[in-house]
Amino acid sequence: MPAQVRIVLVEPAGALNVGSIARVMKNMGLRQLVLVNPQCELQSDDARKMAMRAIDVLEAAQIVNSIPEALVGCHRAIATAVRSRIDTPLEHPRDALPWLLEPGLNTALLFGSEDRGLSNDELKYAQRFVYIPTSDEYQSLNLAQAVAICCYELFQAPPPPATTSIPCSLDALDRAYQHLESVLLDIGYLQPHTAASRMEKFRHVFNRANLSEAELTLLRGILRQVEWASRNRTSKD
């Protein structure tokens, strides 16, 4: 079951880490590695040396320019986060990660770069967030270590039962957020200087809802009707 999960690394800087991650992914039955704007050479000697017999995972890795591109076709995404960066509840990997294993879904697990993790703007693309507990004496984990812990939790977790409806894809949801922001700006609910922070709150609300394709289509229909009404009112004025 872990094979359905994409491991997404955002701007990884260390070739040794990337190679180690490819190796532990293969150890735990994962094969989909996606790198967003990597800052290291994926096929360098260092990466290949650490990958060992997981060279095939390394060579099959996909390189993309953005997180939305990395999540195309995914239905669910979880991101790793630090406590000080986000006010949304953080979950233990053992509790949250089985959510990615539901049969029939394409899912992703996001990790930030070695030096900074994931920014608030990058975290907005995930629906749930995990934090790996560590000793207060030294809390910072190496990227490859963090990925290894999460891969192990995915490998040993039983998959949850299938739901009755497939959730909408994350790229479709992101297009809906762009549509929502455009409509709310047009009708004056949002102002340009506060739109980003307000939209972050809307993302939290709808991400928790786990919308189906039919539910998202319903909401998009409402937005299109609001657009029509706004244009019609403006033309009459």
Number of C-alpha atoms within 10 A of each C-alpha: 17 25 18 20 25 22 26 26 28 25 22 24 19 20 23 20 22 27 27 25 28 32 26 22 27 20 16 18 17 22 24 21 23 24 24 21 16 20 14 16 15 22 16 12 13 17 24 23 16 20 25 14 14 21 19 15 20 27 13 13 19 14 17 16 13 14 20 17 13 24 25 14 16 21 24 26 24 22 22 23 24 16 11 6 12 13 7 11 10 18 17 13 21 17 11 17 25 19 20 24 25 19 15 11 18 21 25 26 24 28 25 21 18 19 11 8 21 22 14 12 10 17 23 17 24 22 20 24 23 23 17 18 11 10 7 7 6 7 11 13 13 12 22 20 14 16 25 20 15 21 26 18 19 26 21 13 17 14 17 12 10 12 10 6 10 16 20 20 22 24 18 16 22 14 13 17 18 12 16 19 20 15 18 18 14 15 13 9 11 17 14 9 8 9 15 14 10 14 18 16 12 14 18 16 12 14 19 11 12 17 20 16 15 13 14 19 15 11 14 18 12 13 18 14 12 16 18 12 12 14 14 11 10 9 8 6 6
